[in-house]
């Protein structure tokens, strides 16, 4: 496998862009990525385009990437369309990485774009709910409830949401809530610790001009927010929004021909799918399995990582990942966050972009938005939210839900390149 570098990144602000189209959002992120790399669109040899809901909302299926990139005048090149629910961005990046690493192409691009916000929130929640086995989604929710009861954990009957077109919340939040309750029962994790994570991410997001939310929140404000499903309040959950992100990857030979590159090296790119397991069988989790593979490929471990971007569709996602990716012992994610270790200036800053909770979460754009943040940090260009001395960054982007875990997941480890 050849060395692969990221030489250009671009991203829209994540927001509720009701009047903007997928084409428009894609044009902005790709144009910025090309400008960042100092390249012309004609130099891109292949592209991977991630999107999950354009067909659901507007009927645009089958050739989404060709349509979106065609609006920029990008034609002829092979365009691979990727659907991976929330993990589509990481999947697209992995495809572009493999294409360059294998020698098939010298320069490739990964793009994620999504319009998730809708005035009819039930429709947005319905779109999110498609990221699973739709024939068995209710039985999956029932499976969580039954397992919790087996473990002696309270599951009031009114908790159970109806998985249909009138849903009042994303069923994924039910799943997060169920997993949190197990963690609270098993390890003593508290709602206050979840609120601390949320407060921290809003503080980080207040320094990110690309974030959907750029306002600080206190722990008290987080805890007093409207309840979604105990222990989750609205601020603890990622908002609905729209956006696009793009990354340009190239080989070492291509890099040598660039006029003024600011490269970041890809040390590892892994992608995988779920396995049947109970959610409390943490040692069998997709994130442990894939992170072990990524660390081995990159030749690094958690102690070498300078900053971490993880998939926190709810605040528990961040807590869980700090444990499962090896940054603290299993069961200690709450106290780890409480110690200040995951804040900017702490031992391992997590979601300095604001994470999904503050930066926003337009599904397929999220995985590449994480890469945008890592590249910006490793170049030393993050301004007020800069992680001092950032050398190696890691991202985890999960997608959908099958059995009791994410249906798919991508993990990337990037390294600063000294000029």
DAGIQUI-V8140 format. One record per helix or strand of 2 or more residues. SS is the DSSP state (helix for helix, strand for strand). FROM is the first residue (numbers start at 1). TO is the last residue. If there is no record, write none. Layout:
BEGIN
SS/FROM/TO
SS/FROM/TO
END
This chain:
BEGIN
strand/4/11
helix/22/37
helix/41/43
strand/46/50
helix/54/58
helix/64/70
strand/78/82
helix/85/101
strand/107/115
helix/121/128
helix/137/150
helix/157/159
helix/171/187
helix/191/205
helix/219/223
strand/227/229
strand/232/233
helix/234/236
strand/242/251
helix/252/257
strand/264/273
helix/282/284
helix/286/298
helix/302/304
strand/307/309
helix/315/324
helix/333/338
strand/349/350
helix/355/359
helix/363/378
helix/383/385
strand/392/399
strand/408/416
END
